[in-house]
Amino acid sequence: MFVHIGGEYTILSKSVIALINLETVPASSSDMNAFLKRKEDENILEYVSEEIPRSLVITDDRAYVSPISVSTLCKRIRSEDFTS
């Protein structure tokens, strides 16, 4: 099933590989900054909206910076799993 991740973005729930809480990752994290830079360079990083980023959604083919919290995204994915 599909999961709304913010803005006008909806993705397949089964394509989600990881959800990362950006609120707990230090802005100075060199690993996270390198990961985001690499995804930008590969042209597969999407900023879902201009709102404050709260989570990073990694799928099998893209990465999305979302203003929706990881806990809310988890609830949405779980509810989709039970309805499909």
C-alpha positions in Angstrom: 0.0 0.0 0.0 0.9 3.7 -0.2 2.1 5.9 2.6 2.0 9.7 2.6 5.3 11.1 3.7 4.5 14.8 3.4 3.9 17.5 0.8 2.6 15.8 -2.3 4.7 12.7 -1.9 3.3 9.2 -1.5 5.4 6.1 -1.6 5.0 2.3 -1.5 5.3 1.2 2.1 7.1 -2.0 1.0 9.8 0.1 -0.6 10.9 1.6 2.7 14.2 0.4 3.9 14.9 2.8 6.8 13.4 5.7 8.7 15.9 8.0 10.4 15.0 10.5 13.0 16.8 13.7 11.9 15.8 15.4 15.2 18.3 13.1 17.0 21.2 13.4 14.5 23.6 16.2 15.3 23.8 18.8 12.5 27.6 18.3 12.7 27.4 14.5 11.9 29.9 14.0 9.2 28.4 10.6 8.3 24.9 12.0 7.8 26.2 15.0 5.8 28.3 12.7 3.6 25.3 10.4 3.0 23.0 13.3 2.1 25.7 14.8 -0.2 26.2 11.5 -2.0 22.5 11.1 -2.5 22.3 14.7 -3.8 25.2 14.0 -6.2 23.4 10.9 -7.4 20.3 13.0 -8.0 18.2 10.7 -5.8 17.5 12.9 -2.8 14.1 14.6 -2.5 13.1 17.4 -0.1 9.4 16.7 0.5 8.6 20.3 1.6 10.2 23.5 2.9 9.1 22.7 6.5 11.6 21.7 9.2 13.0 18.3 8.3 12.2 15.7 10.9 12.9 12.4 9.2 14.9 10.8 6.4 13.0 8.1 4.5 15.2 5.7 2.6 13.6 3.5 0.0 15.0 1.0 -2.4 15.6 3.7 -5.1 15.5 7.2 -3.4 15.9 9.1 -0.2 13.4 11.6 1.1 13.7 14.4 3.7 10.3 14.7 5.3 8.7 17.1 7.8 6.8 14.2 9.3 8.2 12.5 12.4 9.4 8.9 12.4 6.8 7.8 14.9 4.0 9.1 12.7 5.5 7.5 9.6 5.8 4.2 11.5 2.1 4.4 12.5 1.1 5.1 8.9 3.2 2.1 7.6 1.8 -0.2 10.3 -1.8 0.8 9.6 -1.2 0.2 5.9 0.2 -3.3 6.6 -2.9 -4.2 8.6 -5.3 -2.9 5.9 -3.6 -4.6 2.9 
